[in-house]
Amino acid sequence: MRTIHHWIAGAPYEGGTEAATPVHDPATGEVSGRLARADAAVVDEAVRTAAAAQREWGATSLARRTEIMFRMRELVVRHTDDLARLVTAEHGKTLDDARGEVGRGRETLDFACGINQASKGEYTADASTGVDVHSLRQPLGVVAGITPFNFPVMVPMWMHPIAIATGNAFILKPSERDPSAANLVAELYREAGLPDGVFSVVHGDKAAVDAILDHPGIAAVSFVGSTPVARYVRERGAARGKRVQALGGANNHAIVMPDGDIEYAAAQIASGAFGSAGERCMAVPAAVAVGEAGDLLVAALRREAEQIVVGPGDRDGVAMGPVITAEARERVIRYATEAIEAGAEPVVDGRGLTVEGHEQGYFVGPTVLDRVSLDAGAYREEVFGPLLTVVRTDTFEEALALVNSSPYGNGAAIFTASGEYARRFTHEVQAGMVGVNVPIPTPVAYYSFGGWKDSLFGEHHAHGPEGVRFYTRNKVVTSRWPHVDRPVQASMSFPSTTD
């Protein structure tokens, strides 16, 4: 049985608690490894090493940092399949989906390769007579990322490339459910030439999270996960003086208008609802059918869901793998059952699915429920599984009000052929990321990712320009170099730029 260790000072680190956490293969239910758990002492060692490394790394030239980021990008390209296989083995998503995750994560590395442009300051000559003003952004020091199971490569890559490229040292605490990809990323950084200690990995559970949030040597924490935990991370970290960005949960809606292409909308929504077994923060678990679109959309969704092949993620022809744990499977089934008992119509029912030869795997089939009550947990809560609810409204205004009534505001989409409805939706919907005829509007890396309302706690979105601002702080320098033969008279009055 392999043991997955921490990564500190450029090498595996075997410290921590004696008890280890089992890591499962979701397709079989079997234990595939044991994960070392960090305690406060391990986190302290990671911070101590990172702080020593950051002092030199923060003074390293932009040219040198960029060179290393370019090398890292090429190594990720070369090892895409290796990373994808680790993700599939521990998360369960299909290999194609895992490769896509690695590719989207690599986009942030692409952005970080241009950090010399993204981190430029400003300069104003003669703001006052002989006085120049310029600004510069400087690294925070040691920063940390706490990331979820659903994207073990992509979500950490929203964080560490920008944090490192801007001169910080980064400590990653990945999910204990699929931790191995983080260690391979650490090995690739070492191969790229990143100095030891600039990137570290500490594994574990809530004890490791609390040690990160409490450690005085960590200046900032990035988090992606559920809303309750995001709120906890924000409050505990901020109370200890840290800069915190905490991205929470979601319950993304897609409105389908009668004038839209119904077949296209159904295919896109099914992809958004059932891709990665629905375990995406930008999944589409709720479809809002407007007027005459209702029956047509439900019929098309039935056809899409019934043709999805479910099985182990490394098997050819499989479109959807298992959910992450047995508990996740039971949660999806419970939400579906409660909604049906409350009057929802089961269009496609995946609750009883079993996969031959993988009877102990955590499989649940695509499930579509029509006419779901707005009070049902399947509609209101973040189910995080292959469960799609369909609700109906008579008008666009009712549909928009329904979307905006959600406490979450991560993403939202509309399917329509009307420029008027599309424009109104993009301007009036209360969500941080919006799709027009696009089901999962995850921005490219040179924009930033983040939601509204209970989907984000903190002032900064993730990656892109907002990531640069989060991992650096601004400094403004006002300077004057007076001529020796023209002395400047000091004044007791408040200085004016007109002087």
N, C-alpha and C positions, 0 to 999 in steps of 0.2 A: 504494500500500500504506500503510494508516494505521499510525501509531506510537502506542502506548499509553504515556503518560508517567506519572511519579510525580505526586503531589499534595502540595505542601508550601506552607505559609503562605497557604492559601486560593486556590491557583492551580496550573495544571500546571507541573511542574518538569522541565527537560530534562537535568539532570545525570546522571552515572552512566557505566558502561562503554560503550564504543563498540559492542561486539557486542550484538545484540538477539536475543531468543528468539522463534521463530515461534509464533503462536497459530493453531490449526487449527479448522476446522469439522468436528466428528466425523461428520456426516452425509455429507460429500463427501470428506473427507480433504485438502481444499485449505487452504492457508495464507490466513487472513483478516486477519491483522495481525501487527505486530512489537512486541514488548514491551521497553521499556527495562529494564535490569538495574541494581539499586542496588549500589554498592560501599560500603565503610565510610564514605567521605566523604559520600555521599548520606544514609546513616542518621544520621551525625553532624549534618548540616544539619537533618534532620527533628527530631532530639532537641533541638537548640539552639533552633529555632523553637518547638517544643512547650513546652519549659521556660519560655520567656519568656511564652508565652500562658497557661500554666497558673497562673502566679503571680496573675494577675488573675482568671482564670476560677474558681480555687479559692476566691476571696473573694467571688464573685458570689452574690447572694441565691438561696435556694431558689426563690423565686417567679419570678425571672428565668430560672433554669435550667429550671424546669418549663414556663414559657411557650414556650421554644425547643423543648423536647421535644414539646410538643403540636403546634407548627407542623411539626416534622419528621414526626410521625406522619401528619398530613394530607397532606403532600407525598408520602410513601411510598404512601398510598392512591391519590393522584391519578396517580402514576407507576408503579403496579403493572405495567401492561402493558409499559411501557418497560423496566423491570428484567427482566421475564419474557422478553422477546424477546432481550435480551443473554445471559441464562442459556442459553436454548435454542440460540442461535447458537454459543456457545462450549463448552457442556457437552453438549448434545444431548438433554436431557430434553424431554418434551412441554411445550407452552405451558401446558396446564392444570396439570401438575405444577409447573412453574416459578411459576405464579401462586400455587399452594398454598404453595410455599416462601416466597414473599414474605409471604404472609399469616401464616404461623407465625412468621417473623422479626419481623413487626410486633407480635406479642404482647409481645415484650420491650420494645418502645417503649411499649406500653400500660402495662406495669409501671413503666417509667422515668418515665412521666408522673405517677406517684404517689410519686416519690422523697422528697417532703417527709414522707410517712408512713413509708416503708420505712426511712428513715435516722434516725428519732428515737432519741434516747438514753434513759437512765433517770435517775431522781432519787429520792433518799431524804433526807428532812428528819430532823434530830436523830438521826443514826446514833450519835452520842455527844452529850453535853450541848453544845448550841450548835454542833454540827458537822454540816454537810450534805455529802452525797456525790452527785455526778452524773457521768454518762459521756457522751461524744460520739464520733462517728466522723468522722475526717478523711481527705481524699484522700491517696493515696500520692505523687502527682506526675505523672510521665510513665510511662504503661504501654503495652504493646504486645500485639497479637494476631497469631498466625500461623495461618492457616486453610486448610482443604483445598478441593479442587476440587468435591466432590460437592454442597455447598450454598454457593455463592458469595455469596448474600445472607443466608440464615438464620443460618448459623453465626457470621459476623461480628456479626450483630445480637444474638446471645447475649452479646456482649462489649461493643461500643462504646456502646450506649445507657446501660447501667448505669455503665460507667466514666466517661463524660462527665457523666451526671446527678449523680454523686457528687463531681464537682469535679476529675477528672483530665483530662489531655490524653492522647489515644489515637493510636497509630501502628499502622496495619494493614498487614500483609504478606500479601496474598491469594495464592492459588495462581497460578502462572504459566500454568496451562492455561486458566483462564477469569477473567481479571482485570478486564474492562471494567465489570462491575456495581459494583465498589468505587469507581471514579472517578465514576460517576453518583451514588452515595450521598454522596460528598464534595461534589459540586455541590449536592445537596439540602440538606445541612447548611449550606452557605454561604447558600443561599436562605432557610433557616429562621432565619438570624440568628446562627448560631454564630460566635464570633470566630475570625478566621484563626489557624491554628496549633493549634487545639484538636483537630482531626481531620486526620490526615495519612495518605497512602498511599504506601508504598514497594514497588516491584515487584522481583522477582528470584528467585534460586534459593538454594542453600545458603550462598553468600557473604553474601547479605542476612540470612538467618536467623542465621548466626554473628555478624554485626555487631550484630544486635539483642541476642542473648544475652550478648555481651561488653561492650556499652556501659554504662559506669558511671552514665549519666544515666537509664537505664530501670529503674524500681523493681520492675516485675512483668511477667510474660509469661503470656498465655493461649495454649494450643495445642490443636488438634484434628487428629488424623491417625492414622497407623499406630502400632502399639505400639513397634516399634524406634525410630522417630523420637521418639515421646513420651518414651521412656526417656532418649534422648539430650538432648532439650530440658530435661527435668527435671534431669538431672545437671549439664549445662553451665551452665544458668541458676542453679541453686542454689549451685554452686561459686563463682559470682561474686556471691553475696549477694542474689539476686533471689527474690521470691516467685513461685512457678510453679504453675500448674494445667495439667496435660498430659493430655488425654483421648486414649486410645489406641484400638486396634482392637477388633473384636468378631466373634463367631461365634454369633449369637443362635439359640436353639432354641425351637421351639414343640411342646409335647406335645399330642397329640390322644387323648383318652380315648374308649373305646367308647360311653359314655353321652352324648357330645356330639353336636351337630348336624353331621354329617360334611360335608354340602354347604356349610353356612355356613363351617365351619373351612377347607375347601379353597379357597373363594373368598377368604377373608381371608388365608390363607397365601400363595396365589398373588399377591395384591396386594403382600404384604410382601416376597416373593421377587423379583418381576419389575418392580415399580414403580421408575421411574428406572433401569431396566436392572440392578437389584440393587445399585446404587452408593450405598447408604445405610449409615451406621454402625448404624442400627437396622433393617436389612433382616432377613429371616428366611431364611437359607440352609439351615437344618437342621430337618426335621420328624421328630418321634419318635412313631411310631404304636404305640399300646399295644394288645396283644391283637387282638381282632376288628376293631378300627378299621383295620388295615393295608390289606387289599385294597380296602375301600370308599374309604379316603382316596386311595390311589394312583389308582384309577379316576376319582375326582372331580377330582384334580389334573390328570390327563391332559386331561379336558374343559376345565378352566379354561385350561391352558397353550396348547392348540391353537387357542383362539379369540382369542388375543392378536394384534392387528395390529401389526407392527413396521415402522417407517419413519422418515423425518425428523420431528423433533419439532414442526415448524411445519405439518405436513400434517393436515388434518381427518381424524378417524377413527382416527388412530394412537394406540395405547395405550402403546407402548414404543419409545424411540429407541435410538441406538447407545450403545456404551460410549465412554469418553473418548479412548482412543488405540488405535492399532494394536497396541501392546504389551499393553494390557489385553485386547483381543480374543484375542490368541494365548494369554494366560495362562488365560483361561476355557476355551478349547478344549483346552489341554494338561491342565488338571486333570480335565476331563470324560473325555478319552481315557484317561488313566492309571487313573481309577476304573473305567471300563468294562473295560479290559484286566485289572484285578484282580478282576473278577467282578460289578461292579454291573450292574443291568439298566436299559438306557435305555428309559424310558417315553415321553419326548418328547425328541427329539434336534435341537437347534438349531445344531449346529456348522457345518452346510453352508449356512446361510441367506445369500442375497444379496437385495438390494433393487434392483429394476429402476430404472435411471437413477442409482443411487447405488452402483455396484459397488465404488468405492474407499472407501466409508464404513466405519466401524468397527462393523459390525453382527454380532451373534450372537443367535440366537433363544433363546427360553425353553427351558431344558433341565431335565428331571426325571429323576433317577436313583434307582432303588429298590434296597433291600438293599445299601447302600453299606458297604464295610468301614470299621470305625472307624480303621483305619490309613491310609486313603486321604487324600491331601492335600485332595481336594475336600470332605471332611468336617472335617478337623482345622484347616485354614488358613482365613484370611479371603480368600476368592476375590474378592469385590467385583465380582460380575457376575451375570447372570441364570442361575445354576446352583443348583438346589434338590436337596439330597440327602435321601433318606428312609431312616431306620434304624428298626428294629423292636425292641420289647421286649415281654415277657410281662406285666409288672406296672407299676403306677405307681411303686413304689419303685425298680425298675430304671431307669425313665425319668428320675426325679429324680436318681438317682446319676450317670447319664450326663450330664445337663445340668451338674451340679455338678463333674464331672471336667474340664470345659473350663478352660483357663487364663484365658479371658476371662470377664467378668462384666458386660457392658454391659446387655443386656436379655434377658428370657425371658418366654414366654407359655404358657398352658394353655387348651385348649378342652375344656370339660366342663359338664355340667348338675348336677354334684355340689358342693354347698357345702362338704362335708368335704374333697374333693380340692383345691378352689380355695383354701380357707383353709390347708391344709397346704402347698400349693405356695408361696403368698405368704410364708409364714413361714419355710420351709425352703430355698427356692432361693437360691443364692449369686449374686445379680445386683442391680445398683443400681436397675433399673427393671423392673417386672413388669406383665404384662398378663393379665387374666382375660377370655377370649373377645375379646381385643383383640390384634392381631398386632404392632403397632408402638407400644409404650407410651411414646411420647415425652411427657413431662409438659408441661402448660401452663406459661406463663412465670412464674406466681406460685408455682410449685414450682421445683425445681432439677433439672438434667440431669446425670447422671454414673453411671459404672459402678463395679464392684468389680474386685479382682484386677488382671490385666494390662490392664484397660480404663481405668484411672485412675492417674496418678502425681501425688501432691499431696494436700492435705487438703480442698480445696474443689471442689464440683461447680459447674456452669456456670449462669448466669443466675438469676433469682429471688432469694430471700433470701441464698443462698450467694454469689451474685455481688456483692451489696452488701458482704458481709463480706470478700470477696476484694479488692475494689478500695478498701477503706478500712482504717484501723487504729484501734483503740479507744484512747481516752484517758479516764482516771478522775481526777476533780478532787475533792479533799477540802478543804473551806473552813470557816473559822471567823471570825466577826466579833465579837470580844469587846466587851462593854460597857465604856465608859471608867470607870464607877464600880464595876465588878466585875472586877478584874484576874485573869487566868488564871495560876496558878502553874505554872511549868515543872517537869518532873520528869526525873531521870536514868533512871528506870525506863522500860521499853518501854510505850508508851501503850496504854491499855485503853479499849474502848468503854463500860465501866461507870463510867469516871471522870466 
